């Protein structure tokens, strides 16, 4: 999803043509290697006693099919001069085209002046596989894309998806919530003492999975809620389900919110934030951390998670969060380089803790810890800073845009958080 969102920012800012198409029967285009013998039964009505069929082509639900299809598709793209991006197998490009796909759903982005080249490429691809051209990009994996090209604005929304899940769980009526979580909620105190029935567990998992798809697509405002709820997927209590229902109701009544990317303002700088909530798990005392990256006015990358082990001080928790943030940001910058996007600045992270910043910027290490992994994280971050690879800037708590990824915010702070994420009401009159 991150690659898709970054591609959306590029489409908006450079006013690229964006078209989509499907590959018909994608898996059926792949040959099974001669050395792999796979046999299947006859379909109903064609059975022959004592005989089976040997499979020569990829088939849906066959374990090998996704890999076989990728190899087939990659060979076609390579044949026509496209090159795979570093660390992103589904992103291919040449001097004038960016092509992004998920299985059989394909997006093409290019300048209008290069349309003749694009048409030639499509003609050649049609000679290799059957495709269905769908025209201008409007939907991708359940995400709606709306553009206002004169102003170079682009919105991505999951309003339709959210309506479907709210209807599925009968949550289209009831109280309207202005925040996904009640402020100060402690999920650990809601743990049940017995094992939940399998049906209860299954329904809860479906609800949380539905929330997570929204949280990883276009709604970072519920990322914290999704992360918290997922921790109880094996044995949810009635209170956990009630909170999950609240989150879906919140999504439903705010379903018109969309991430807005625009190049009108000078916002092509990459803004990166990270935040930590020390020992906020009241049972395990593990800390939470979150990070956010915005580009062209809205979020393109975010995460809300619990750290994998206990930190014995807030400084240790913050150092581990900084290390994680820096490494994920390096990956993002490699992706920028692959699509020939040049940010205006080097790797910078905005943080609201002066002590931690001083710790990694000082000439001599001053942290004393018996935890080897924390000491390694400390020295790694210091090394990146001292070599000029990474810069850490202080921001006030009010400007800490990742705050809502580590804690449940009250109404007014949550509304500010929405603005920081670039979530705005989707215009109704756009083409």
N, C-alpha and C positions, 0 to 999 in steps of 0.2 A: 504493500500500500504506500510506503514511503516513496518508492520510485515513481509510482503513479502520481502522487501529489506533487513531487518535484517537477515531473514532466508537465503537469498542469500549469505550474508557475511559468515555465519556459514558453508554453503555448500562449499564455496570456501576455507576457511581457514582450515577446518577439512577434506577436500577432501571426503565429503560424497557422497554416491549414491543419486541421485535425480530423482525420477520417478513421472509420472503424470498419472492420470486416471479420467474418467468421470463416473458419476452415470447416468444410463439410466433412463429417465422418473422420475427424482428425486421426484417431487411433487406427482406423482401417487403412491408412496410407502407408503404414510401416510393415516391412517384411520381417518375419521372425528368422533369425540366423539359422542356417542349415544344421548347425551343431546343437541347437535347442529343440528337442522333441517334445511338443505339447499336444496332448490329445484331449478331445472333448466328445461328449455324447451327442447323439443325433437329436435334433429338435423334435418336439412332439409331432407325431404324424409321419415321421420319416425314419423311424427306428428300424434297424436291421439286426437281427439276432447275431450276437457274437462279434459285431463290428463296432469300431469307433472312428471318429474323424481326426485326422491330423491337421493342426492349425498352422497356416502359413502366413497369416496376417495378424496384426495386433487387434485386440478385441476389448471392448469396454468391460471393466471389472477384472481384466487380466492383470496380474501384479506387474508384469514386465512392460505393459503397454505405455505408461507415461514416459519411461526412459527410451523406449523404442521410438515413440513419436518425437520426443525432443531431438534425438539423434538425426532422424529423418528431416525434421524441420530445420535444424541447424545446418545440415548439409546443403539444403536448398538455399538458405540465406547466404551461406559462404560461397556458393556457386555464383551468386549474383553480386558479389563484392561487398557484402555487409560484414561488419566485424563486431564480435561480442564485447560488451563493456566489461571492464575489470570488476570482478566480484559480483556481477549482476547478470545471471545467465539468461534472463528474459528480456534484456535490453540490447538491441543491435543497432548499428548505424553505419553510415558512410559520410561523405563530405556534405551531403545535402538532405539526408533523411535520418529520422530517429524512428525506430520501430520497437514497440513494447507489446508483449503478449502474455497472456495467462492461459495456458493450454491451447484452446482454439479461438480465443477472443483476442483480436489484434488491433492495436492503435498505430496509425501512421501520422507523423508530424513532419511538415516540410514547408518551405517558403512557397508562396503562390507562383513565383517566377520559375520554380522547378517542377511545375505540374507536368510538363511534357515528359520529363525524366521519370516522374512517378508513374505516369500512364504506361510508359514502356516497361517499367519494372513489373507492374501489375499484369501486363500482357504475358510476360515471361513466367511469372509465378503461376498464372492460370494454366500454363502448359504443363506444369508439374503436379498441381493439386487443384481440386475443385474448391472454390471460395464463393462466399456470398458477400458482396459489397453492401454496406448499410449506410453509406453516406457520411454526413457530418457527425462527429462524435457527440453523442448526447447521453449515452448510458454505458457504464462499464462496471461489471460485477455488482450490479444493483445500486450503483452510485450515479446520480443524475448530475450532468454538467451543463451549466448555463453560461452563455457568454454575452458580453456587450462589447463588440469589437471596436467601435469608435473610441471608447474610453479604455480599452484594453483591460477590462475587468472579466474575471471568471469566477463562478461560484460552483462548489461541489456540495451536494446535499444527499441525504438518505431519508428524506421525508416519506417517500413511498414505502420503503422498507420498514420504517418505524411504524407507519400506519398498519402494516401487515402484522407485525409482531404484537402490537397493542390489541388488535382485533383478535388475533389467535388466542391470547391469554385473557380476553374479555376485560380489557383495562382502558377502554375508550371513554368511560364515564367515571365520575367521581371527583375527588378533590384535585385541584390544580396546584402542583408544587412548583416553587420557584428555585429550588435547589435539589440536586439528586439525592443527597444524604442529609439527615438531620445533624445539625452541628453537635459535636461532642459525642457522637455515637461510638460505643465500644463493642465491636463485633464479638470479641472474645467472651464477654460476659453474657452473650446470648447463646452459648453452646448448650446443646441438649445433653441430657445424661444417658439417654438410651439411643439405640440405633434407629434411624428413620426408616420407614417402610420403603421398599425399592421403588414403588410408584412415586412417592414423594420425592425421593432422590432424583429420579429420572425427570420429573417435571421441573424441579429446581435447576437441574443442569441445563435443560433446554432454555429456561429463562435467562440464566447467566450467559450461556453461549450466544443467545440473541443480543444481549447487552454488549458483550465483548465485540461482536462484529461491528456494531455502531461505534464503539469506543476506539477500535483500530482503524475505522474508515474515515469518518468526518466529524466525530463527536468526542474530542479529547476532554470535554468537560465532564464526561462520565467515566474516564479512565480510572480514577481513584476508586470509584464505586465498583467497577467491574473487577479490579484487582482484589479488593477486599472480599467481595461476594464469592469469588472463585476459590478462596481458601477453605470454604466450607461445602464444597461440592459433593463430598462423600457422605456427609451427615448433617444436612441443614436442619435448623430449627424452624418453628413457625415464624419466629421473629425475623430470621434471615430471609425467608420467603416474602414476608411483608415488606422488607426493605427492597428486595428485588422488584416487587410489584410497584413500589414507590418510584424506583428508578425508571421503569418502563413508562409509568404515568408521566413522569417529568419529561422524558423524551417525547412522548406523544403530544403534550401540550406546548412543547418548544420545537416541534418537528420542522418548523419553517426555518430554523437556524441553519446557516450554511457557512462553510469556510470561504472567505472572499479574498482572492488574490488580485492585486492591482499594481500596475507600474506607473500610475499617475503621479504618486508621491515617490520621493527618493527613498525607496524601501528595499532596494535590492541587496542591501547589506544583510548578512546572515546574523540573526540575533539568537544567542544560545544562553540558556539558563539551566541551573540545577539547584535542587533544594533537598533538604534532609529533615526528617522528623525522628529525633533520637529516641530509641527504646520505646516506641509508641505501641508496640504489641504488648499488652498487659500480661500475657501468659508466657511467651517465649522471650520477651524483651529484645527482640530483633528490631532494628530501625528500618524505616521506610525511606526510599529516595525516589525522586522523580526528575525528569529533564524535559526540556522543551526547546525546539528550534523553530523559528519563524523566518519566512522569506516572502517578500512582496506583500507584507501586511498580515499574513496568517500562518498558522501552524502547518509545518510539513513533516515534523517528526516529534514524537513524544513517548514517554514511558512512565508508568507508575508501578512500583514493585517493592516488595519486601526484600531486604538484604539477606543473603544466604546463610549468614552466621551472625552471632551476637557481637556487637562492638562494645567495648568496655568504657568508652567515653564518646562524647559528642564529636570530638576532634577526629577520632578514628572513623566514625561513621561518615563524617563529611569528607575525609580524604578518600575513602572508598567510593563515595558517590562521585567525587571529582575525577577519579581514575576512570570509572565506568563512562562518565560523560565525555571525557576527552577521547577515549578510544572509539566510542560510537560516532563522535564528531569527525574523527579522522576518516572513518569509513564513508561518511556523508561527503566529505571533501573529495575523496577519490571518485565518488559517483559524479560530483560536479565536474571534475576534470574529464570524465568519460564523455559527458555530453557537451563539453567545451563551454561550460558556464564558468565565468571568472568572478568570484565574489570580490567585493571591494576591500576586504581585509583578510588577514591571516586568521588562524584558528583562535577564537576568543570565547571565553565562557564568563557569563555574568553571575556573580555570587554575592550573597548578602552577609558573609561572615569575614570580618577583617582579620581575625586571628588565624584562620585557616589560610587565607591568602598570604599573610606575612610568613607563615610557616613554610610554604612552598617557594616563596620568593627569596627567602634569606640565604645568604651565602653559605652558612653552616647549618646542618641539620640539627634541630633542637628537640625533635619528638623522641621520647623514650617510651618504647612499647615492647612487651614480650611477645606480641603477636607478629610472627614473621611476615604473614601476608599483608598486614597493615604497613609494616616497615617497608616492604617492597613497593607497595602502592605509593607511599610517601616519596620514596626515592625516585620512582618512575615519573611521577608528576613533577617533582623538582627538576629532574633532568630535562623534561620537555620544555619547562619554563625557561631554564637557564640556557638552553640551546636556541631559544627564540622560536620554537615550533608552536608553543602554546602561550597564550596570554590570558590572565585571569583578572577581570575587572570587578570592582566593588559596586554594588547597587544597593539602594535602600530596600528595606522589607516591602515597602509599598510598591516598588518597581520590580519585585521578584515575581516574574510571570509564571514560575513553576510552582508557586505556593499551593495552588489548588490540586496539584498532583500528589501531594503528601498529606493532605488533611481535608476534612470536610469544612467548607467555608460557609459562614452565614450569608443571608440574602444580599446585602450591599457589596460585600467583598466578592461574592460569587458573580455578581453582575460585572464588576471590574475585571474579574478573571475571564469572562466571556469576551470582553473587549480585547484583552491581551492576547487571546487565542485567535482573534480575527473572525469570531462567529457573529454573524449578522443575519437579520431576517432576509430570506431569499426574495428578491424583487418579483412581483407578479406580472410585470409588463415587459419582461425581457424576451427576446426571441431565442 
